[in-house]
């Protein structure tokens, strides 16, 4: 029964605005979390079960708009079931369906056993703020036509490594100075998730490719 319910959640998109939240909306944070005593155990269990699918989690300080309502809602609702996701896990067009699945799961788990699981789901306003935040800061996919050297050994290595987890990112999302630490963090995620990690030489080639095409400044 539970497996069927979760499977049903996988295909459920939501319709919501991706625009900037209004000034008043930025102060709206999540409400109660039910029986808080069980949330930590529930999150550890879910993260353990999905460890091969989900990254280890991002440091909240690394999130864009780190003190916004969107980040507060992301932390409060998403961390009920798993570690903190970054908005770069998906592209802007992908986020509505992903968030829709997660919302249905929260609603389903919040209704189980009379709410004894202590999982809360966002209300429509909170859901719109969350989606707006995720889409504004989503992964920006590469325009392959603009990078003919994707069909070179460094370009192919970049594609092979990064597309294990998400859409191939646009190198201009970061500066040349930022890319080494971003790649190092991604290598840590790949190791934790059991993905194929490039060796040091290949990693240097990937970083070089990204730096050659990076933005000069933000």
N, C-alpha and C positions, 0 to 999 in steps of 0.2 A: 504493500500500500504506500509506504513512504517513498520507495523507489519510483513508483509511478507518478507520485505527486511531484517529486523533484524533476523527473523527466519532463513533465508538463511545463515546469517553470522555464526550461531551457529555450523555449521558442516564443516567449512572450515579450514583445517590445512595448515601449510606452511612447506616448506622444507628449512632448514637452518643449518649451522654449529654450533656446541656447543663448539668449541674449544676456547682457550684463544685468545682474540683479539691481533692483532699485535701491536707493540709499537706505530706505527703511528695512528692506529685506535682509541686508547684510548683518543686521543685529539679531535676526531670528535664529536661534540655535535649537538643537534637539531637546525634546522633553524627557520624561522619565524613561528609565531603561528596565523597568520591571524588577525582577528578583536578581539584583546585581551579584549576589554571591556565586551564581553559577556561570556568569559570563566568561570569566577567565578560563575556567575548565572547558567550557564549550568551545571557545576560540582555539585553545591548544589542541583539542580533539579534531576540530575541522581543519586547522592548518596542517596537522599531522597527516590527516587523510588525503589532503590535496597538495602535499608538499612537492609532488612532481609536476604540478600544474601552476601553482602560485609561487611568485618570487618570495624571498624571505621577508620582505617588507621594507619600506623606505623610512629614513629618519624624517620626522615631521619638519625639522628645520630645513630640509632640502626641498620641501614642497613650494611651488610658486604661490604667491599670495598667502604666505604662511599664517597670517593672523586674520584671515577672512572667514566669513560665515561658512563658505564652501568647505574650507579645510576643517573647521570645527565639526561640521556635519559629517564629512568624510571619516574623521576619526571616531566620532561617536557611533555612527551606524555601521560602517564597514568593519570596524575592529570588534564588533560583537562576534563575528564568525571567523575572521582570519586576520593576518597582519595587515598593516596599512599599505594599500596600493597607491602607486603613483599614477597621475593622469596620463602619463606617457605609455601606459600598457596598451592603450587602444587609440585609434584615430577618432576624430570628431564624429564621422558618420557611424562608427561602430558603437559609441558609448550609449545611445538610447536603448538599443537592444540588450546590451550587457547590464545596464542599470535596471532595466525592466525585469530581467531574470532575477537579479539580486533582490529587488523589491518584492517580487512574488515569493521568493524563498523566505525573506524576513516575515512577510505576512503569514505564510504557511507555518513557520516555526513559532511565531508569536501566538498563533491560534491553537497550537497543539497543547494538550493537557491543560486547557484552560489558561494558557499563558504562563505555565509553570517554568518554561524554558527561559523566560526572562528576556526574549528577543523582541525588540520594538522595530516597527517600520516607519519610515518618514511619512509625514502628511504631504498633501499635494504641493504646498508652497515649499517645504523643505526639499522635496524631490526636484522641483524646478531649479532651486538654487544649486543643488548638487550637480544636476546635469549641466547647467550653465558653467559651473566651475570646471568640470571635467572636460567639456568641449572646448572651452577657451584655452586650456592648457594641455590639450591632447597631443599625441604623437603626430608630427607633421610628416607624412610619407614623402619619400623622394620622388621626383619627376625623372624617371629613368632616361627619358629622351634628352634631358639637359646634362647628363653625365655619361658620355660615350665610353669613358674609361671604366665603367662598371664591368665591361667585358675584358678586363685584364686580371692577372692573378690577384692583386690587392683588392680590386673591386669585387671579384667573385668571392674572395675570402670574407669580405665585409658582408655580402649578401648571405652567404652560408651561415655565418655565425649569428647575425642579428635576427634573421627571419625564423630562427628556431622559437622565438618567444613573441615577436611582435612585428608589425609592418616595418619595412626597411626605412629608417629615418633619413630625413633631409640633413646632409652635413652642415647646412647653414643654421641649424637650430642652436649650435654652440660655437664658441670661438676656438681658435687653435689652442689657446691656453687651457680651455676647459675640457677638450676632448680626452686627454689622457686619463683624467680622474673619472670621467664618465665611463670610458671603456673599462677601466679597472673595476668600477662598481658593477658593471654588467657581467664581467668575468666572474665576480663573486656570486652573482645571482645564478649564472649558468652552472657553476660548480654545485651550488646548493640544490639546484633543481635536477641535477644529473644530466645536463645537456653536454654536447660535445664542445669542449673549450679549445680554442686555438692555442697553439704553442707560442712561446715568446717571440720567435721570429715572425710568425704570421700576425701576431697581435701588433707588433711594430709596423708591419705593412698596412694593417687596417687603420691604425692611428695616423699614419702618414697620409693615407688616402683621405681620411676625414679632415685632417688639418689643411691639406691642399685646397679643399673645397669649402672650408669653414667660413663663417662670416667674420669680417674684420673686427666688428664690435657690436654690442647690443644696445 
